[in-house]
Amino acid sequence: MKKPIFSLLILLACTAVAAQAVPAANSPDSAASRLAGNKVDKAQLTFNIESVGKLIESSSAARQIESSKAPEAQQRRDKARELHRAAKQALDQDNLDKASALLAEARAVFFDAVRFAAPEEVTAKKLENDYLLRLESVQALLGAYKRVSGEKSAKGLAESVSQIEKSIAASSDLAKARKFAEAKAEIDRGYLVAKAGLTTLRSGDTLVRSLNFASKEEEYHYEIDRNNTHQMLIKVLVDDKKASGDMIQSYLSKGQALRVKADEAASRKAYDEAVKLLEEATTELVRAIRNAGIYIPG
């Protein structure tokens, strides 16, 4: 019974992700949606919300959580329910992007609930699948990174590509040894380097105009994602010993202070100011990462 439960979860997850990428007819592309490659379709999103609701409440996975009596599983299922209700509310308000994001979070939290309720063989299979999905994402990002880098001449592109490819190779070796948790951690590093490099290249003076941001608020959210990616890069690429260095700490402190100012500006809807501050904040993070001996574009 256990393996069919896992297969059901993976099928629903992959179907939902693919379905939400279907372009809506006659709706204008935004810069963010083109960058992500996704366009939320309301009819499909409605179907996905109903499907995830059944998954949470009446699927064999839900019954497994109930029978397990594991407190961690129960708590995460309750959280998934809250997120699912919030997704439905956002859909009712025609906030499709918010509904889609909340639904994805609800699904992920429910998967966590199943993991806490699942036996070891199901957990191991999920780790393997998580690794394979991330590997596919990294390979796609690397291809895009190489294509975009061909449009620009930026220092260190070859080093960044080499770094990503090394992560792919190292994770592959770990996966062959069935060490999927370690393989996922390694491929995550390559994913963050590729994403940071790609968003930095696309923020160049020529390419950023081609994104055609619908508003400064949209550009602000783009820069928020870029800043968050660099913060995660610091956590996974820069060890504690290096991060404690005075120079690196100086860059990190400046970056954090600028991020706080950007958030404050955004709260006043001063998005022009917020975008400029976020760009400066991310630049400080890039300097910190480079000072630790890890080259990324920026």
C-alpha positions as CSV (number, residue, x, y, z in Angstrom):
1,M,0.0,0.0,0.0
2,K,2.8,2.4,0.8
3,K,4.4,2.7,-2.7
4,P,1.1,3.5,-4.4
5,I,0.5,6.3,-1.8
6,F,3.8,7.8,-2.8
7,S,3.2,7.4,-6.5
8,L,-0.2,9.2,-6.1
9,L,1.5,12.1,-4.4
10,I,4.1,12.5,-7.1
11,L,1.6,12.2,-9.9
12,L,-0.6,14.9,-8.4
13,A,2.3,17.2,-7.7
14,C,3.8,16.9,-11.2
15,T,0.4,17.2,-12.9
16,A,-0.5,20.3,-10.9
17,V,2.8,22.0,-11.7
18,A,2.6,21.2,-15.4
19,A,-1.0,22.2,-15.6
20,Q,-0.5,25.6,-14.0
21,A,2.0,26.4,-16.7
22,V,-0.6,26.4,-19.4
23,P,-0.9,29.9,-20.8
24,A,-4.2,31.7,-20.4
25,A,-5.8,32.7,-23.7
26,N,-5.5,36.3,-24.7
27,S,-3.8,37.4,-21.5
28,P,-0.7,39.6,-21.7
29,D,2.6,38.2,-20.5
30,S,4.2,39.9,-17.5
31,A,7.9,40.0,-17.1
32,A,7.8,37.8,-14.0
33,S,5.7,35.1,-15.7
34,R,8.0,35.1,-18.7
35,L,11.0,34.8,-16.5
36,A,9.5,31.9,-14.6
37,G,8.1,30.4,-17.8
38,N,4.7,29.9,-16.2
39,K,1.2,31.5,-16.7
40,V,-1.6,30.7,-14.2
41,D,-4.8,29.4,-15.8
42,K,-7.8,30.0,-13.6
43,A,-9.8,26.9,-14.8
44,Q,-6.8,24.6,-14.2
45,L,-6.0,26.3,-10.9
46,T,-9.6,25.7,-9.8
47,F,-9.3,22.0,-10.7
48,N,-5.9,21.8,-8.9
49,I,-7.3,23.3,-5.7
50,E,-10.1,20.7,-5.7
51,S,-7.7,17.9,-6.3
52,V,-5.4,19.0,-3.5
53,G,-8.4,19.3,-1.2
54,K,-9.2,15.7,-1.9
55,L,-5.6,14.7,-1.4
56,I,-5.5,16.4,2.0
57,E,-8.9,15.2,3.2
58,S,-9.8,11.8,1.7
59,S,-6.8,10.2,-0.1
60,S,-5.0,7.1,1.0
61,A,-2.2,9.4,2.1
62,A,-4.6,11.3,4.3
63,R,-5.8,8.0,5.9
64,Q,-2.2,7.0,6.4
65,I,-1.6,10.3,8.4
66,E,-4.7,9.6,10.5
67,S,-3.7,6.1,11.3
68,S,-0.1,7.0,12.1
69,K,-1.0,9.2,15.0
70,A,2.3,11.0,14.6
71,P,2.0,14.5,16.1
72,E,4.3,16.0,13.5
73,A,2.2,14.6,10.7
74,Q,-1.0,15.8,12.2
75,Q,0.3,19.3,12.7
76,R,1.6,19.6,9.1
77,R,-1.7,18.3,7.8
78,D,-3.6,21.0,9.8
79,K,-1.2,23.6,8.4
80,A,-1.8,22.2,4.8
81,R,-5.5,22.7,5.4
82,E,-5.1,26.3,6.5
83,L,-3.0,27.0,3.4
84,H,-5.5,25.3,1.2
85,R,-8.3,27.4,2.6
86,A,-6.3,30.5,2.0
87,A,-5.6,29.4,-1.6
88,K,-9.4,29.0,-2.2
89,Q,-10.0,32.4,-0.7
90,A,-7.4,34.0,-3.0
91,L,-8.9,32.2,-6.0
92,D,-12.4,33.6,-5.1
93,Q,-10.8,37.1,-5.1
94,D,-9.2,36.4,-8.5
95,N,-5.7,36.7,-7.1
96,L,-4.4,33.8,-9.2
97,D,-0.7,34.2,-8.4
98,K,-1.3,34.2,-4.7
99,A,-3.7,31.3,-4.9
100,S,-1.2,29.3,-7.0
101,A,1.7,30.1,-4.5
102,L,-0.5,29.1,-1.5
103,L,-1.6,25.9,-3.2
104,A,2.0,24.9,-3.9
105,E,2.9,25.6,-0.3
106,A,-0.2,23.6,0.9
107,R,0.9,20.6,-1.2
108,A,4.5,20.8,0.0
109,V,3.4,20.9,3.6
110,F,1.1,18.0,3.1
111,F,4.0,16.0,1.6
112,D,5.9,16.8,4.7
113,A,3.0,15.4,6.8
114,V,3.1,12.2,4.7
115,R,6.8,11.9,5.2
116,F,6.4,12.0,9.0
117,A,3.7,9.4,8.8
118,A,5.5,7.3,6.1
119,P,7.7,4.3,6.6
120,E,11.4,4.4,5.7
121,E,11.0,3.0,2.2
122,V,8.5,5.8,1.2
123,T,10.8,8.5,2.7
124,A,13.8,7.1,0.8
125,K,11.8,7.2,-2.4
126,K,10.7,10.8,-1.8
127,L,14.3,11.8,-1.2
128,E,15.3,10.2,-4.5
129,N,12.4,11.9,-6.4
130,D,13.3,15.3,-4.8
131,Y,16.8,14.9,-6.0
132,L,15.7,14.0,-9.5
133,L,13.3,16.9,-9.8
134,R,16.0,19.4,-8.6
135,L,18.5,17.9,-11.0
136,E,16.1,18.5,-13.9
137,S,15.6,22.1,-12.7
138,V,19.4,22.7,-12.5
139,Q,20.0,21.3,-16.0
140,A,17.2,23.5,-17.4
141,L,18.6,26.6,-15.6
142,L,22.2,25.8,-16.8
143,G,21.0,25.6,-20.4
144,A,19.2,29.0,-20.0
145,Y,22.3,30.4,-18.2
146,K,24.5,29.4,-21.1
147,R,22.1,30.9,-23.7
148,V,21.7,34.2,-21.9
149,S,25.4,34.5,-21.2
150,G,25.9,34.3,-25.0
151,E,24.2,37.6,-25.3
152,K,26.5,39.3,-22.8
153,S,30.2,39.4,-22.1
154,A,30.6,39.2,-18.3
155,K,33.7,38.3,-16.3
156,G,33.7,34.8,-14.8
157,L,30.9,33.2,-16.7
158,A,33.1,30.1,-17.4
159,E,33.9,29.8,-13.7
160,S,30.2,29.9,-12.8
161,V,29.3,27.3,-15.4
162,S,32.1,25.1,-14.2
163,Q,30.9,25.4,-10.6
164,I,27.4,24.4,-11.6
165,E,28.6,21.4,-13.6
166,K,30.8,20.3,-10.7
167,S,27.7,20.3,-8.4
168,I,25.8,18.2,-11.0
169,A,28.7,15.7,-11.2
170,A,29.2,15.5,-7.5
171,S,25.5,15.0,-6.8
172,S,25.3,12.3,-9.5
173,D,28.1,10.4,-7.7
174,L,26.2,10.6,-4.4
175,A,23.0,9.5,-6.0
176,K,24.7,6.5,-7.5
177,A,25.7,5.6,-4.0
178,R,22.0,6.0,-2.9
179,K,22.9,9.0,-0.7
180,F,20.0,11.1,-1.9
181,A,19.8,13.5,1.0
182,E,23.5,14.4,0.4
183,A,22.9,14.5,-3.4
184,K,20.0,16.9,-2.9
185,A,22.1,19.2,-0.7
186,E,24.8,19.3,-3.4
187,I,22.5,19.8,-6.3
188,D,20.8,22.6,-4.4
189,R,24.1,24.5,-4.4
190,G,24.3,24.2,-8.2
191,Y,20.7,25.3,-8.4
192,L,21.3,28.5,-6.4
193,V,24.4,29.4,-8.3
194,A,22.6,28.9,-11.6
195,K,19.5,30.9,-10.5
196,A,21.6,33.8,-9.1
197,G,23.8,33.9,-12.2
198,L,20.8,33.8,-14.5
199,T,18.8,36.6,-12.7
200,T,21.9,38.7,-12.6
201,L,22.6,38.4,-16.3
202,R,18.9,39.2,-17.0
203,S,19.2,42.3,-14.9
204,G,21.7,43.8,-17.3
205,D,20.9,47.1,-19.0
206,T,19.9,45.5,-22.3
207,L,18.1,42.4,-21.1
208,V,16.2,43.9,-18.2
209,R,14.4,46.2,-20.7
210,S,13.3,43.1,-22.7
211,L,11.5,41.8,-19.6
212,N,9.1,44.8,-19.9
213,F,8.1,45.0,-16.3
214,A,4.4,46.0,-16.1
215,S,5.1,48.2,-13.1
216,K,7.8,49.2,-10.6
217,E,6.1,46.9,-8.1
218,E,6.5,43.9,-10.4
219,E,10.2,44.8,-10.7
220,Y,10.5,45.1,-6.9
221,H,9.2,41.6,-6.5
222,Y,11.7,40.4,-9.1
223,E,14.5,42.0,-7.2
224,I,13.2,40.5,-3.9
225,D,13.5,37.0,-5.4
226,R,17.0,37.8,-6.6
227,N,18.0,39.1,-3.2
228,N,16.5,36.1,-1.4
229,T,18.4,33.8,-3.8
230,H,21.7,35.4,-2.9
231,Q,21.0,35.2,0.8
232,M,20.4,31.5,0.4
233,L,23.6,31.2,-1.5
234,I,25.5,32.6,1.4
235,K,24.0,30.1,3.7
236,V,24.9,27.1,1.6
237,L,28.2,28.2,0.0
238,V,29.9,30.3,2.7
239,D,31.0,28.3,5.8
240,D,30.6,29.8,9.2
241,K,34.4,30.4,9.6
242,K,34.6,32.5,6.4
243,A,31.4,34.3,7.1
244,S,32.7,35.5,10.4
245,G,35.5,37.5,8.7
246,D,35.4,41.2,9.2
247,M,35.2,42.1,5.5
248,I,32.5,39.6,4.7
249,Q,30.5,40.7,7.8
250,S,30.8,44.3,6.6
251,Y,29.3,43.4,3.3
252,L,26.5,41.3,4.9
253,S,25.7,44.1,7.3
254,K,25.4,46.7,4.6
255,G,23.3,44.3,2.5
256,Q,20.9,43.6,5.4
257,A,20.6,47.3,6.2
258,L,19.8,48.1,2.6
259,R,17.2,45.3,2.5
260,V,15.5,46.7,5.5
261,K,15.4,50.2,3.9
262,A,14.0,48.6,0.7
263,D,11.2,46.8,2.6
264,E,10.3,50.1,4.3
265,A,10.2,51.9,1.0
266,A,8.0,49.2,-0.5
267,S,5.6,49.5,2.5
268,R,5.2,53.2,1.4
269,K,4.7,52.0,-2.1
270,A,7.9,53.9,-3.1
271,Y,8.9,51.1,-5.5
272,D,11.4,53.1,-7.5
273,E,13.4,53.7,-4.3
274,A,12.8,50.1,-3.2
275,V,14.2,48.6,-6.4
276,K,17.3,50.8,-6.3
277,L,17.9,49.8,-2.7
278,L,17.4,46.1,-3.4
279,E,19.9,46.2,-6.3
280,E,22.4,47.8,-3.9
281,A,21.7,45.2,-1.2
282,T,22.2,42.3,-3.6
283,T,25.5,43.9,-4.8
284,E,26.7,43.8,-1.2
285,L,25.8,40.1,-1.0
286,V,27.6,39.4,-4.2
287,R,30.7,41.1,-2.8
288,A,30.5,39.0,0.4
289,I,30.2,35.7,-1.6
290,R,33.2,36.7,-3.8
291,N,35.2,37.7,-0.8
292,A,34.7,34.2,0.5
293,G,36.4,32.9,-2.6
294,I,33.3,31.9,-4.6
295,Y,32.8,33.6,-7.9
296,I,29.4,34.5,-9.2
297,P,28.4,37.2,-11.7
298,G,27.1,40.4,-10.3
